[in-house]
Amino acid sequence: MKPSPSPLSFQHALPELRLYCGEDSMTALARELKRRGCQRAVVVSGNTVSHTAAMRLLRTTLGEVLVGESHAVKTNSPVPAVEEVAAVLRALNADAVIAVGGGSAAVTARAAGILLAEKRPVQDLCTRRQPNGEFNSPRLAAVKLPQFVVPTTPSTAFVKAGSAILDLETDQRLALFDPKTRAKALFIHPEFLRTTPLDLVQSAGLNTLSTAVEALESPKCDPLSEAMLRESLRLNATYLGALSSESTCVRERLSIAGVLCGLGTEQAGGGLASVLAHATGHRVHMANGIINGIVLPHTMRFNAPATLETAARIVESLPSVLIGGTSPEPAPARAVEALETLFGALNIPRRLRDIGVARDDLDRIAEAAMADWFINRAARRISSMAELRGILELAW
């Protein structure tokens, strides 16, 4: 029987983005800076990548246009690191920002650009949960510096307008949203991709995979988003297990998967696994991708009543070797089974206790997750903290 499609009604806005991939992408970065009239670019990165041959290549290529660097980037983008980068941008009179690294570098650079332009404390600029449970994002009207990104790991963060940074005093994530901070261009260069250890690439890829799965579960996933997310999921499921020190080609494809996922989640949003990873990762100093791999099967089972139709997108995007032929099981169960097969082959931790999460921490993690901006974008609505606590208990 031929399928009988439902009428379509959606809006899909594609942000401005130029993407360059390959050995000549550093030359393209120099061209893009010149095209936009930028003469005082500042690099924002972590300390490790700053000592690599890749960074020497960037410095040589940009020459006098590169007026300084900040190596203050830290995992989870803590507020002090963001404030330090903003101070460097101000002192150097920067007219462009080049984030070099993973998601934390891109987020830190964007958030620093906001602080520099808005000239207010970060607490006055972040999204807040209202008494009625809704979230309110203040309008950030000041003009922002143009952002450019040179990835070292796969990430969905490179193409986003939101920046979630960590308040060390309250242990809460502060969400800043400003479309003017979106990257103008990305430059995927093999020399930079080779700077990252395999375990970090794997965890970053797992984060992308989980985000793609949760967005495909969403009823807000429109046809354009679905196309990008399905390809992102296929690339991750195909290449995560093929990572090696020698294969830059695999890293390039995982990086493309991150970009596709970042663009595909603009309309479809995030989900419960991402929220729980954000609330857990900094507590145990563990990458979000590993936590996503632990909690995703449990959040998918929780979502199953709401994803009986949408989970088929996930099953159809995965390599046939993971699906194991025709099964009478509903699509959500088949999707969970396939992903657990994939995670088992990757030899990653399977329980929260295995990564140092104490059972006594579960209530605090659930409380923090309830305050996360993305909690309302899950496929199945969370009605209480007790539901989150139950998912965490199963994952523990």
Secondary structure, 3 states (H helix, E strand, C coil): CCCCCCCCCCCCCCCCCEEEECCCHHHHHHHHHHHCCCCCEEEEECCCHHHCHHHHHHHHHHHHHEEEEECCCCCCCEHHHHHHHHHHHHHCCCCEEEEEECHHHHHHHHHHHHHHHHCCCHHHCCCEECCCCCEECCCCCCCCCCEEEEECCCCCHHHCCEEEEEECCCCEEEEEECHHHCEEEEEECHHHHCCCCHHHHHHHHHHHHHHHHHHHHCCCCCHHHHHHHHHHHHHHHHHHHHCCCCCHHHHHHHHHHHHHHHHHHHHHCCCHHHHHHHHHHHHHCCCHHHHHHHHHHHHHHHHHHHCCCCHHHHHHHCCHHHHCCCCCCCHHHHHHHHHHHHHHHHCCCCCHHHHCCCHHHHHHHHHHHHCCHHHHHCCCCCCCHHHHHHHHHHHC
